[in-house]
Amino acid sequence: MHQDIENENLFLFYENWENRELWQIHMNNKHLSEYMKVTEGAVEEFTLNEMTKID
């Protein structure tokens, strides 16, 4: 987790996954749905960027 230097209310989670299948398993885990419940109303915007590495 990273925090913006100029905006202490802006956070970034940066994750690398071996493959998309493992990432999908992670995204469907219970802890992620629990996070969404406890942060409901506290997160102004949630943006998910799925990207690919350029060699």
C-alpha positions in Angstrom: 0.0 0.0 0.0 1.3 3.5 -0.9 0.1 6.9 0.3 0.3 10.0 -1.9 2.8 12.6 -0.7 0.6 15.6 -1.4 -2.8 14.0 -0.5 -2.7 11.9 2.7 -6.2 10.6 1.8 -5.1 9.0 -1.4 -3.8 5.4 -1.3 -2.6 3.0 -3.9 -2.4 -0.8 -3.7 0.1 -2.1 -6.2 0.1 -5.8 -6.8 1.9 -8.2 -9.2 0.3 -11.5 -9.9 1.9 -14.5 -11.6 -1.1 -15.0 -13.8 -4.7 -13.7 -14.2 -6.2 -16.9 -12.8 -4.5 -16.4 -9.4 -5.5 -12.8 -9.4 -9.1 -13.8 -10.0 -9.0 -16.3 -7.1 -7.7 -13.5 -4.9 -10.4 -11.1 -6.0 -13.1 -13.6 -5.1 -11.7 -14.3 -1.6 -13.7 -13.5 1.5 -11.2 -10.9 2.8 -11.8 -8.6 -0.2 -15.6 -8.7 0.3 -15.1 -8.0 4.0 -12.8 -5.0 3.1 -15.5 -3.6 0.8 -18.1 -3.9 3.7 -16.0 -2.2 6.3 -15.0 0.6 4.0 -18.5 1.2 2.6 -19.1 5.0 2.6 -15.5 5.7 3.5 -14.0 5.2 0.0 -14.8 8.0 -2.4 -13.6 6.2 -5.5 -12.3 2.8 -6.2 -10.4 2.3 -9.5 -9.0 -0.9 -10.6 -6.6 -0.9 -13.5 -5.7 -4.3 -14.9 -2.4 -4.0 -16.8 0.2 -6.0 -18.6 4.0 -5.8 -18.3 5.9 -4.6 -21.3 9.2 -6.4 -21.7 
